[in-house]
Amino acid sequence: MEDFNNSKDIETRKVQKLGSSSLFITLPKKWINKWNIKPGDKILIEISDDGALKLLAEKIKLLSSRRSVRIDIDSLKQPISNVILCLYTLGYDEIVFESKKSIIQKDIEDLITTTKQVVGAEITEASENRVKVECLLDAEKVGLESLLRRMLNIISRKIDEIIAELSNEPLKDNGINQEDLKRVYLMLLRHSMGSKYDMSNSLNKNILVMMNAVILLNISKNIDKIHDIMLKPDSLNTADISNIKDILHKVNDLLDEVVMSILFPSLKRISNGLTLVSQIKELLSELNIKDTLLFSYISNTVEQLQTALENSSCTLFLEDMPWIERNFNVIR
């Protein structure tokens, strides 16, 4: 009863009778006006063991459960488009980017492109120094089974295409690509990690660690295949061998940033990782073996490392960083 005794507004209502058995009380006018309660609105009633009743308008409950985050771009010091996927995965419904300076137009364009890659996200406000992205998808209502089945169907259709081509059968235009699979994958992550039921930061971090551990296993298999091919470098010229050496050195450095940044979240490490990804891709573009298995294995390794780095960067938003403000508009 301590909260009741400390309340600022206490009003008395007389219990009245309705019909033969129902009892009712009226709602305080001040509360009705403040929250714009209308006839037909639903009111949630929580019953406590101490005899107290707590009334809460459903629309207030829905608003208060929205997870909001505000990011200071000036302190973030990395492209804002890289941040969207992390915050979407972690279940934020409202993401606001703010800067004391004008936001670079290229960043806004990249942000628009990124929001198109995820289901239910859209830019609802854009000004010179502020951009707001809202995630209108409630992934929890979709269901894990449904999302997994969608991933299964997309992959199965890809395999069917290969079988049809090998059998000289006409190919169907399924209109599917890797981006479709990634959209469903991100929805699944949002469902698993962005739960409204207060999933702990430590549990979310453990999930990210396990995701990266699986990626590292796949990368190890790729490295073995690269090693086997490199044992027979007859088809490689001196320039390609030199570039591949540089790529592998940078891959090692990138591996270090991926692992260390997820264990010890650091803006500097994530920034270094993004720089390494860019440098490796530049070296890949200079190789003359683009139609070979070797190039495919190296490219796939870099793509998987980039995904792992994106996972690692999510840990930044599990920490209490000075450039993050959470739930800034939640009704209390």
Salt bridges, closest charged atoms under 4 A:
ASP9 OD2 - LYS30 NZ 3.49
GLU11 OE1 - ARG13 NH2 2.97
ASP41 OD2 - LYS59 NZ 3.13
ASP93 OD1 - ARG190 NH2 3.05
ASP93 OD1 - LYS196 NZ 3.73
GLU94 OE2 - LYS132 NZ 3.45
GLU98 OE1 - ARG70 NE 3.39
GLU98 OE2 - ARG130 NH1 2.66
ASP110 OD2 - LYS106 NZ 2.88
GLU125 OE2 - ARG130 NE 2.64
GLU134 OE1 - ARG66 NH2 3.12
GLU145 OE2 - ARG149 NE 3.18
ASP180 OD1 - ARG183 NH1 3.14
ASP228 OD1 - HIS227 ND1 3.74
ASP256 OD2 - ARG269 NH1 3.60
GLU257 OE1 - ARG269 NH1 2.76
ASP320 OD1 - ARG326 NH1 3.65
GLU325 OE1 - ARG70 NH1 2.53
